């Protein structure tokens, strides 16, 4: 006897209500959230691609992909992490396609000074940025996620699809290189 | 001194980041107090993460947000919610069949409804989208003439003025091959509003208000054209604007 279970009609109605609520909430959340996320998403894409116009294109592609899949976004989870992950996937697919097309590997950052900050901004910060942009992609992305976007090691590992230990060794590598650059700059000045 | 487990660079980084468990953190802390080599190793790994954060914060400030937003709007107006909205509409229709009462009925939020397309677009607007636009009366007259010409519905610029809202610009958009006119406004608080018109061929209907994507909306049909005023969260504001515009156009 199913004394305590609800009649199927009621259950269907409740499930339907939930389905509607989830769909409507997730679309609203994604659309509203994407607009606010644009500056950070652009920064993410800039660090990832190392190129202004490619970053613009990637932001565009990632936003459209996110909107296509907006009903897959789980309300209550982090929209920024979800969208960054989409951007990362779009970029990897793009690189893979390029590699097949042109038979070449990862694109290096050609111009270390590619980020022109406002003239009035701190020169020291501009230098820090330029140093980080010269790091290999794997290291600079890990630095961005952990030290700028505030990801935990575990979250960064999930985003990059690598073990936590690899996140730590990338950070160690990045820190080593950055401090070597700092030392060299200090020597050059002194 | 016998070191229990060798300390790796990765652990030193985790130590600096405060990401180690307490026990290991204390072991390293204790070792650092008397192990000069270890202290030198950690000094090499110790970088100023605050300035990294600050430097990257400056990138956000130079992000070309307006351009990105415009491109996104253009793509969105092309994309049309072919995948998502029919599903929501289907869910709503099933819901209606089950006797579900919602603020907005399926008739208001149907699949391929041009008003949903307008709402898709409007949610991306912020104050900044419109703040630097408009004000030049000659420009506005030209825009309105072009847009209403395509729409084949003459509307004077004066007829578009609504108390409490500043008219910013007229744009020609398209919905399923039909011209769609968008007249954009800002209120005094900087909330963006839009008044949109397209040919629907629908019978005349009275003003109906409700929420679309969380925005207040008021829509009606007249002489084969569909009209909507959308923006903000005050239903009364859009209804008042709708009453004024309906009487004039």
Interface residues (C-beta under 8 A of the other chain):
Chain A: X9 X12 X13 X16 X17 X19 X20 X23 X24 X27 X28 X31 X32 X34 X35 X38 X39 X40 X42 X43 X46 X47 X56 X59 X60 X63 X64 X67 X68 X70 X71 X115 X116 X117 X118 X121 X122 X124 X125 X126 X128 X129 X132 X143 X144 X146 X147 X148 X152 X153 X165 X168 X169 X171 X172 X175 X176 X178 X179 X182
Chain B: X9 X10 X11 X12 X13 X14 X16 X17 X19 X44 X45 X46 X47 X48 X49 X51 X52 X53 X54 X55 X56 X58 X59 X60 X61 X62 X63 X64 X65 X67 X68 X69 X71 X72 X75 X76 X79 X83 X84 X87 X88 X91 X92 X94 X95 X98 X99 X100 X102 X120 X123 X124 X126 X213 X214
